[in-house]
Amino acid sequence: MEFKHVPVLYDEVMEALNVRADGIYVDGTVGGGGHSSGICERLSEQGTLIAVDRDWAALGAAEERLAEYKCTKKFIHANYSDVDEIANSAGSKVHGILLDLGVSSFQLDTAERGFSYMHDAPMDMRMNEDDALTAYEVVNGYSEKDLTRIIRDYGEENWASRIAKFIVDARKDEPIATTGQLVEIIKAAIPAKARRTGPHPAKRTFQAIRIEVNAELDHLKKAVEQLPDILAPGGRIAIITFHSLEDRIVKSAFDKRLNPCTCPKEFPVCVCGKVADVKKVTRKAIEPSEEELEVNPRARSAKLRVLEKL
C-alpha cells in the first residue's frame, strides 16, 4: 500500500520552523515525508534533514519521496525520544525540530496493522513492528483493573470499567483476536443511548490501547523535556498534538521551560537563579483553518505549539 499522508497544518509548520537554507532540521515523526518535503524544499545542498520514525514502512516511503532533494538526508529508525541518537546523528546543535504526533493516515488505513476500528484485522497496533507488545497481549493479558485504568486514563472513556469487564468476560470463552471482535464487545458494553451521540463508540478505547502498546506518552514526556536542549540559539521546536493528553504534556513541559524558577511562591524575588532558555513563538496553540478541515477532516483536533531557543 502506498504511504499517503496529508500533512496537517503544513503552512503553519513551515512558518513556525522558519527554515534557513543551510540549517539542520529534525523531523522526529517523518511518516510519509509530507512535512519533510516542505523542509527539504527550503534547504540548500548545505542543509541537512534528519528523518526519524519508529515505523520501517514510513522510513522507506519517506526516503523514496525525498530522494529528489539535494540537501543531505539522514534516515534513522528510532523513536523521537532517542535524543542522544538524534544529537549524535546531527553532530551539532540543530535549527529546528518537528513532532507530528499520533497515528498516521497510512497506519490507520493499512488494515492489517490493526490500528483502525473501521477495519477487521489482527490485534496489533505496533508503530514499530520490531516491538514485542501488541494489542493482542494488552486485550487478552491485562487484568480488568489495568484495562480500566488504561481505557479511562488514555482514552478518557466514561464507560472504561464497563468496557474492561466486558472484555475480560468475553475472553474467558476465547481470545479476542481481531479488531472487529473488540469493536463488537465495546459496542455491547456502552449503553445504546450513549452510543447515539459523539464519536464512534470504539474510538477512545482504541486510542487507549494504541497509546499503551506504543508507550506514546512516556516517549513524549522524555522528548519534550530533552529535545529543546539540542536546539541552536534561534532554533525552534514545533509539536502537533491530536488529543488533550498529548497537548497537556506538551503545554506543561513548555510552561516549565518558559518559567523554570523553583523558588517558593512567597519569595519576593528569585534566588534559585534558573532562567528561561526559550521563548514562545505564538501566544497560544495554532489550530487548523476551516479551509484545511474541509480538505482533511482528520486535522480537526490538531494543535501546534512552538518554542524558540534563546
N, C-alpha and C positions, 0 to 999 in steps of 0.2 A: 504493500500500500504506500502511495506517495505521502510524504510528510508535509501536510498542509497546515498552515497556522496563520491566522490573521493577527498581525502584531497589534496589541492593544495600546492605545494612547501613543501611537507611533510619532506623530509630530511633536507632541508634548515631551516625549522622551528625548528626541533629538535636540530639542531646545534646551532641555534640562541638562543634558550631558555637555553641551557647548563644545563639541568635538574640535580639537586642534589637529591639524594635518599630520604632525609628527608625533602625536601622543601615543600613550599605551592605554588600551581600554580592555576591561574585563566584562564579558557577558557571562555571568555565572549560571544562567539558565538558557543556553543558546537555542534550545528547541530546534525548529527548522531553519533558524537563521534570519528570521524576519527583521528583528531589531538590529542584528549584527550587520545585515546588508546595508542599513542606513548608516551605521558607524563606518563600515568599510568604504562606502561611497565618499565619505568625508576625510578619509585618511589618505595620505600620500604613500609613496613607496617607503618612506622613512617611518611611517606609523605602524603600530602593532595592535592586532586584536588577539586576545586570549579567550578562546571559546571553551566554556566549561559546561558539562552536562553529565548527569549520572546515568543517562539513557544512551546506550550504544547506538540505537537507531537514530536518535536525534543528532548525535555527533556525525554520523555518516551522512545524513541528509544535509546538515549544515556545511560540512566540508565540500560537498558537491555544489551546493548553492553558492558558496562564497569563492569558488575556485577562480572566477573571472577577475577578482580584485587583486591589485598589485601590492597591497600592504602585506607585511609579514603576518602570518596567521599561525597560531598555535592551538591545537585541539587537545583538551585534557579530559579524560574520563575520570571524573571526580565529583564530589559534592561542593557546592558553593561555600560550605563551611570549612572546607580544607584550605584554610587561609595560608598556611605555610607553603603548601604545594603551589598555590596560585602565585604567592610572592616570589618563590624560587623561579617559577617559570618566567615571571616578569623581569626579574633581575634588577629591578629598581622600583621606586615608587611609581604608582600608576596615576593616570589623569582622569579616569572615570570608571565607575563600576555600575553595572545594571543587574538587578534581580527581578525577573518576571515570574512571580511565584505561582504555585498551584499546578494542576494537571493541564497538559496541553490539549488542544483540539485533536491532534493526531492520536494521542493516547486514549482520549475518550472515544474517538471514532474507530479505533482498531479494536474490534470486538474481543478478540482473543486475549487482550491484555487484562480484561476483567474490571476496568475502571467504571464502566457505564452501567447504570440501571436500565438503560434503554435496549441493551443487547444481552442475550443469554449467552454466557461464556463461563469458562472455568474461573474459580475464585482465586484471582492472582493479585492485581493492583500494585505490583512492584514497579517503581520507576527504574530501578537498577535490577535487571534480571539476574545478576550475579548474587543478589542478597538472598538469604535463607528464608526469612519470614515472609509468608504470603497471607492473603486474606483468608485462605482456607484454614491456616493454623489459628488465626485470630478467632474466626467464627466458630470453629469446631473445638478449639482447645482452651480458650479463655473461660474463666469462671463467670457465672452470672453477675457477680459483683463487679468484676473487671469490665465486662461488656457494658454494664450500666454506666460505669464511670466514663468509659471511652465515648459512648454514644451521647452521654449528657455533656461532657466537657469539650469534646472535639466536634460534635455535631450540633451542640446547643439544641438538642431534641427534647421536647417536653414529655414525650412518651418513652423515654430511654429505658426505664426499669421494666415497662411492659414489653417493649421490643426485645430486651435481653432475655426476659422469661420465655417469650415465645420461641426465641432462637434455641435456648437450652432445651426446651420441651421437644422441639422439632428434631433436634439432632440425636435424641435418645432412640429414635426409630431408625435413622440412617444419617450418615454425614451430609451436611449441606455442601454440595459440590459445585453448584453453579450460581451465578448472579441471579438468574431467573428464579431459582428456588428461594433465594434470600428475599427478593422483592416481594414474592407472594407471602412470605412469613411476616414481613414488615407491614404489608397491607392488612393482613389479618389482625395484627397487633394494634393498629391505630383505628379507633372508632370511626365509622363511616362519616359522621358529621364532621370530624376533624380532617378527614381526607378530602372533603369537598372544597376546602379553601387552601390557599397557599401553594407552595411548590409541590413537586412530585413527592409522595409520601416517603420514598426511599432516599431522597436527596441527602438529607442530613446524616443518616446512618452510613451511607456510602462514603460521604466525606470523612466521617469519623474513623471508619475502618482504614481508609486510604492514608490518613494522617498517621495513624498508629503503625501501619505496615512500613511506612517510609520515614518514621520519626521526624516528620516535617518541622514541627515546632521546635524540637531540640536543635536541629540544624540551623533554623532561622535565628534562634536566640544567640547561638555562638557566632554566626556570621555577622549579624547586625551590630554586635558588640566589637568584633575584631576587624572587620573589613575596612572601616574608616582609618585604621592605623597604617594601612599600606597606600593611602592616597598621598599624592604630592600636594604641596600648597596650591590652592586654586582648583584641585581635583574635586570631582563630585561623585556622590553615590546616589543612585536613583532606584527606588524599590516600588514595584507594583504589587499590591495585595488584592485578594479577592474575597476575603471574609473577615469578620470582626476579630477573630482570634489572631490572625496574622497581623492585622492592622494595629491591634493593641500592643503587640510585641514590638513592632517597628516604631510606633509613636513613643512608647515608653523608653526604648533604648535611645532614640533620637533626643528626647527631652532630657534624659540623664546626661547625654553628651553635651547638650547645649547648656546645661546647668549642673556641672559636676560637684559643686560645693557640698561638702558633707557636714558643715557646721550646724549645730542645733539652731532651730528657727529663732530661739530667743536671743541668740548672739546679735549684737547691733552691727558688727562688721565681720567679714570673713577672716578667719585665722588659719584655715586649712591650706590656703594658697592654691587650691585647684581652680583652674580657669578653663573655659571652653576652648577647644581647638577646632571647632566647626561653627558654621552659621547656617541659618535657614535660607533656602533659595526662594521658597514660596511660603506665604503666611500660613496656608492650610493645604490639605491634600487636594491634588488635582483629580477631577473626575471626568469621565468621557462626555463628549458633547452629544446632543440629541442626534446630530447627523451621524456620528460614529455608531450610536446604538441602533440606528436603522439598518446599518450595514452589518454590524456584528453584535447581536443581542447578548452574546456571552460576556461582553465587556461591562455589562450593567453594574456589577458590584465592584469594579476596579477602582483603586485609589493609588495615586502616585505621590510619594513623599521624597523630597530631595534635600541633601545637605552638601555644603561645600567646605572643604578643609581650609583652614586659615594658614 
